[in-house]
Amino acid sequence: MTDATRVLVLNSGSSSVKFQLIDMADGSRPAVGIVERIGESTGRIEYRPQHGGTRSTERPFPDHSAALEAVSAELAADGLGLDSPELAAIGHRVVHGGTTFTAPTVITDKMVEELRELVPLAPLHNPANITGIEVARRLRPDLPQVAVFDTAFHATMPEYAARYAIDRETADRFSVRRYGFHGTSHQYVSRRTAQLLGRAPESVNVIVLHLGNGASASAVAGGVCVDTSMGLTPLEGLVMGTRSGDLDPAILLHLHRVAGMSVDEIDVLLNRRSGLLGLCGDNDMREIARRMGEGDAAAQLAFDVYVHRLKKYVGAYLAVLGRVDAIAFTAGVGENSAAVREAAMSGLENLGIEVDSVRNAVRGSSPRLISTEDSRVAIAVVPTDEELEIAGQTFNLVRQHAS
């Protein structure tokens, strides 16, 4: 193993590539950026070096190869290119690992072929993830590259939590089970919450609430996930920005039989036109809060539905865990909406859960407690860092293989 300590983290979407160069020696980020609108007539790359300033260029990026070559060129301009001797590995975010990949995995030709077989489980995400892997391997075939899966942290769920109560043979044949998502975030935040409490992760039970445009909850017992709100797909669970979350499955049959909607139309409805957007026409919690302040009834109802579902999952995971040491809010809404945090915890005082309204109102970028001194359950705001988690898992795996 060389003394190289930097990891390039790539998150390849269908029309974008997000990247961060992270130095595992000190946690610094020599470079951060994104390539957007890949395949469109005009694309855009934004690059932010560590020492200030932002470089932004608009030009076409016909495919992911062009996008990653542009990323490489931007890094090289600052002496951070893909051929840098300080680059230890490339870590790739992959959305779905199914039951095949339940831990970070060194990428090989065989592994990529196995990953292709999982595309039906995540047809919108995995193909783009695979494309990013293929391009990066072509640019640096000699460099260790690792796939880190959104689903992996949830693979520890007991079978009774992962199983749906449908015909077992059908479920097994078509891989129908709960997988969960946002795993790198839940893993990072649960561990950071334990650190905030001054305790080992193995001794702490945490409910993690990852609330962004996509939202999920997890029950983590001693650092191990035992339940999570998302399922076969990221559609199940909490109310989200544009996704419905939990609903009676017969609604799909009703919409097909009575409304005459096709499978594709129902898919679009539930994933893109539901959630907060479907309830009030906005999926930005800041705009919803502004409208609530003006007395907008639709915005207020959307907020109430959102919080009600959130509170139901908190109650469910209190029961699943038996003992809860902390509840951690993270991601865009979780980290920034004091109103959501206070409303979600309101009325739970008899369960030992009590928010300090003054602490809750304070904004900050560091992990912090917002519970009262008397609260038996700590309530925390813990900014997530999925890129650092991916980099850490990548770096550790590469070191293990080299030793």
Summary of the structure (lengths in Angstrom):
residues: 403
radius of gyration: 21.6
end to end distance: 7.0
largest distance: 64.3
contacts: 1337
relative contact order: 0.11
helix: 42%
strand: 20%
